[in-house]
Amino acid sequence: MANEEKKVNNMITPSVTVLSQNNRYNRYTLAIAVAKCAREATNEYQRQRAEAERLIERHETDRPAYQLVEPRFRDERAVRIGIDKILNGEYVIDDSALSNKDLDRIDD
């Protein structure tokens, strides 16, 4: 029973259908959007980590570096943060940036 629960928890949620707003966007568009969000999350983690190391180097804090980084960036994977941002509406896919030519090529 515990293994079955564990398998369910490992599934990717939300589904592609939910994330794509009922198939408004194709998988390629979603992959690009999630990757961009993940890159932003990674950049923010690196910025916060560098700031924490600077504070430690200057002896301005006695806390370890990992405690100075926001838990969201420290504990969650960047892709999970990207998915959550799209799902919560923090990151919006710009329809005007998608050309019909690109979409036609992808659907083939």
C-alpha positions as a Markdown table, in Angstrom:
| # | Residue | x | y | z |
|---|---|---|---|---|
| 1 | Met | 0.0 | 0.0 | 0.0 |
| 2 | Ala | 2.8 | 2.4 | 0.9 |
| 3 | Asn | 4.5 | 1.8 | -2.5 |
| 4 | Glu | 1.2 | 2.6 | -4.3 |
| 5 | Glu | 0.9 | 5.9 | -2.5 |
| 6 | Lys | 4.5 | 6.7 | -3.3 |
| 7 | Lys | 4.0 | 6.0 | -7.0 |
| 8 | Val | 1.0 | 8.3 | -7.0 |
| 9 | Asn | 3.0 | 11.1 | -5.4 |
| 10 | Asn | 5.7 | 10.8 | -8.0 |
| 11 | Met | 3.3 | 11.5 | -10.9 |
| 12 | Ile | 3.7 | 14.9 | -12.5 |
| 13 | Thr | 1.0 | 17.2 | -11.4 |
| 14 | Pro | -0.7 | 19.2 | -12.8 |
| 15 | Ser | -1.4 | 17.3 | -16.0 |
| 16 | Val | -0.4 | 18.8 | -19.4 |
| 17 | Thr | -4.1 | 19.5 | -20.2 |
| 18 | Val | -4.5 | 21.6 | -17.1 |
| 19 | Leu | -1.2 | 23.4 | -17.5 |
| 20 | Ser | -2.0 | 24.1 | -21.2 |
| 21 | Gln | -5.3 | 25.6 | -20.2 |
| 22 | Asn | -7.4 | 22.9 | -21.9 |
| 23 | Asn | -5.1 | 22.5 | -24.9 |
| 24 | Arg | -4.7 | 26.2 | -25.6 |
| 25 | Tyr | -0.9 | 25.7 | -25.8 |
| 26 | Asn | 0.9 | 22.7 | -27.2 |
| 27 | Arg | 3.5 | 20.7 | -25.4 |
| 28 | Tyr | 6.4 | 22.4 | -27.1 |
| 29 | Thr | 5.1 | 25.9 | -26.0 |
| 30 | Leu | 4.7 | 24.6 | -22.5 |
| 31 | Ala | 8.2 | 23.1 | -22.4 |
| 32 | Ile | 9.7 | 26.4 | -23.5 |
| 33 | Ala | 7.7 | 28.4 | -21.0 |
| 34 | Val | 8.6 | 26.0 | -18.1 |
| 35 | Ala | 12.2 | 26.1 | -19.1 |
| 36 | Lys | 12.3 | 29.9 | -19.1 |
| 37 | Cys | 10.6 | 30.0 | -15.7 |
| 38 | Ala | 13.1 | 27.3 | -14.4 |
| 39 | Arg | 16.0 | 29.5 | -15.7 |
| 40 | Glu | 14.7 | 32.5 | -13.8 |
| 41 | Ala | 14.4 | 30.4 | -10.7 |
| 42 | Thr | 18.0 | 29.1 | -11.1 |
| 43 | Asn | 19.3 | 32.6 | -11.7 |
| 44 | Glu | 17.5 | 33.8 | -8.5 |
| 45 | Tyr | 19.0 | 31.0 | -6.5 |
| 46 | Gln | 22.5 | 31.8 | -7.8 |
| 47 | Arg | 22.0 | 35.5 | -7.0 |
| 48 | Gln | 20.8 | 34.7 | -3.4 |
| 49 | Arg | 23.6 | 32.1 | -2.9 |
| 50 | Ala | 26.3 | 34.6 | -4.0 |
| 51 | Glu | 24.8 | 37.3 | -1.7 |
| 52 | Ala | 24.8 | 34.8 | 1.2 |
| 53 | Glu | 28.5 | 33.9 | 0.5 |
| 54 | Arg | 29.4 | 37.6 | 0.4 |
| 55 | Leu | 27.8 | 38.1 | 3.8 |
| 56 | Ile | 29.6 | 35.2 | 5.3 |
| 57 | Glu | 32.9 | 36.3 | 3.8 |
| 58 | Arg | 32.5 | 39.7 | 5.3 |
| 59 | His | 31.5 | 38.2 | 8.7 |
| 60 | Glu | 28.2 | 40.0 | 8.6 |
| 61 | Thr | 26.3 | 36.9 | 9.6 |
| 62 | Asp | 26.9 | 33.7 | 11.5 |
| 63 | Arg | 24.2 | 31.7 | 9.7 |
| 64 | Pro | 25.2 | 29.1 | 7.0 |
| 65 | Ala | 24.6 | 30.1 | 3.4 |
| 66 | Tyr | 21.7 | 27.6 | 2.8 |
| 67 | Gln | 19.7 | 29.4 | 5.5 |
| 68 | Leu | 20.1 | 32.7 | 3.8 |
| 69 | Val | 18.6 | 31.5 | 0.6 |
| 70 | Glu | 14.8 | 31.5 | 0.3 |
| 71 | Pro | 13.4 | 28.0 | 1.0 |
| 72 | Arg | 11.5 | 28.0 | -2.3 |
| 73 | Phe | 14.7 | 28.3 | -4.3 |
| 74 | Arg | 16.7 | 26.2 | -2.0 |
| 75 | Asp | 14.4 | 23.2 | -1.5 |
| 76 | Glu | 12.4 | 22.9 | -4.7 |
| 77 | Arg | 13.6 | 21.9 | -8.2 |
| 78 | Ala | 13.7 | 24.7 | -10.7 |
| 79 | Val | 11.3 | 22.9 | -13.1 |
| 80 | Arg | 8.7 | 22.5 | -10.2 |
| 81 | Ile | 9.0 | 26.3 | -9.6 |
| 82 | Gly | 8.4 | 27.0 | -13.3 |
| 83 | Ile | 5.3 | 24.7 | -13.4 |
| 84 | Asp | 3.9 | 26.3 | -10.3 |
| 85 | Lys | 4.5 | 29.8 | -11.7 |
| 86 | Ile | 2.6 | 29.0 | -14.9 |
| 87 | Leu | -0.2 | 27.2 | -13.0 |
| 88 | Asn | -0.6 | 30.1 | -10.5 |
| 89 | Gly | -0.6 | 32.8 | -13.2 |
| 90 | Glu | 2.7 | 34.4 | -12.0 |
| 91 | Tyr | 4.1 | 33.7 | -15.5 |
| 92 | Val | 1.9 | 34.1 | -18.5 |
| 93 | Ile | 2.5 | 32.8 | -22.0 |
| 94 | Asp | 2.3 | 35.6 | -24.5 |
| 95 | Asp | 0.0 | 34.6 | -27.4 |
| 96 | Ser | 1.3 | 37.4 | -29.5 |
| 97 | Ala | 4.8 | 36.1 | -29.4 |
| 98 | Leu | 3.7 | 32.8 | -30.9 |
| 99 | Ser | 3.6 | 32.9 | -34.7 |
| 100 | Asn | 1.2 | 30.8 | -36.6 |
| 101 | Lys | 4.2 | 29.6 | -38.8 |
| 102 | Asp | 5.9 | 28.2 | -35.7 |
| 103 | Leu | 2.8 | 26.5 | -34.4 |
| 104 | Asp | 2.0 | 24.9 | -37.8 |
| 105 | Arg | 5.5 | 23.5 | -38.0 |
| 106 | Ile | 5.3 | 22.1 | -34.5 |
| 107 | Asp | 1.9 | 20.4 | -35.0 |
| 108 | Asp | 3.1 | 18.5 | -38.1 |
